[in-house]
Amino acid sequence: MPSTITTISAEELEAVKSELRAEFRGLLQAYVVDNDRWLRTDEALETAEICRATLVMSARADAPNTEQPGRITYRKVGTTCWYKQSSCITYALAKKGLPTLIAA
C-alpha cells in the first residue's frame, strides 16, 4: 500500500492551533482557584453530565466541604447545596476516560 502525505496550509494550521489554545485556556480557567465558581444543582448536573440520582448516590463527596478524589465537592448553605465547578468538570472528563488537570 502506498503511503499518503497530507499537507495543510499555514492558515489551516493557525486555525487549529487557535482552537486548541482556546479549548486549553477554558479548561485551565476552570481549575484556577480564584476563578472557580460554586454551581447550583441544575448547573452542576449539566456540567458533570449526570442525573440528580447519580449526583446524590455516588458522584458527590461523602460530606460537605470535603475534597475526595473522583467525587464532586459540595457545600451546604442552609438547605441548599452548591457544587464546585472544577470538580464537576473533572468528574465529567474522568467519566469519559479523558485526562484531567486535577487527579480524579
Buried (B, 14 or more C-beta within 10 A) or exposed (E): EEEEEEEEEEEEEEEEEEEEEEEEEEBEEBBEEEEBEBBEBEBBBEBBBBEEEBBEEEBBBEEEEEEEEBBBBBBEEEEEBBBBBBBBBBBBBBBEEEEBBBEB
